[in-house]
């Protein structure tokens, strides 16, 4: 990425374009090369020195460019990169490739066998289905991290309440929720914060945060369980957020 695998083209009398994106043999946590299995890292910040054009790094250091990246990312997250659509696409390819993967792993029996640059736990991923699940789990974790990191640059503000004087930016990721999820939000001052989960009937099923919190960035990781300690059943739920007793946000999420 950003080095040997960068591709550009120029149409006659036109401008230079970047793309198409290519070379995915060591992508999506498929390899330990260049820390490729790490969740919380931008690859552009981990490039080999002099491996590619220096302008990539200069762009990434430019606030206006990073803001444009963030805004484009969240536009995609509302459509083609919604988790339910992404997983549906993965599932469709999993079925499509089923016959081919059987021939592949008969010819090259490497399922459950650690090989060059294998990531941790390769010996336990001894079926096609386990490898697909491993990729999904990585995508869930990495996209959650990307959402949180890029939200700091997009300036996405979901709601404001003038009566509290608080400016709130909040996001739940991933959405839909598969197992656990993380709330990301920021406070412009010391506030008393309450976060509750309600079902589609409006009944409270969990109270997650109910405490005074300091100004700044906050993250709360939720295990996806109700107040009774049971995993929520599949369906549509709402989370509400109150600051100093005033409801500032109500948003919907899906429990897979």
PERAHU-V910401 format. One record per run of one state. SS is the DSSP state (A for helix, B for strand, O for the rest). FROM is the first residue (numbers start at 0). LEN is the number of residues. Records with the same first field share a line. If there is no record, write none. Layout:
# PERAHU-V910401
SS = FROM-LEN ; FROM-LEN
This chain:
# PERAHU-V910401
O = 0-7 ; 10-5 ; 18-14 ; 35-7 ; 46-8 ; 60-2 ; 77-5 ; 96-1 ; 107-14 ; 124-3 ; 154-4 ; 161-4 ; 173-3 ; 177-3 ; 187-3 ; 199-4 ; 213-2 ; 222-2 ; 225-5 ; 231-3 ; 243-2 ; 255-1
B = 7-3 ; 15-3 ; 158-3 ; 165-8 ; 176-1 ; 180-7 ; 190-9 ; 203-10 ; 215-7 ; 224-1 ; 230-1 ; 234-9 ; 245-10
A = 32-3 ; 42-4 ; 54-6 ; 62-15 ; 82-14 ; 97-10 ; 121-3 ; 127-27
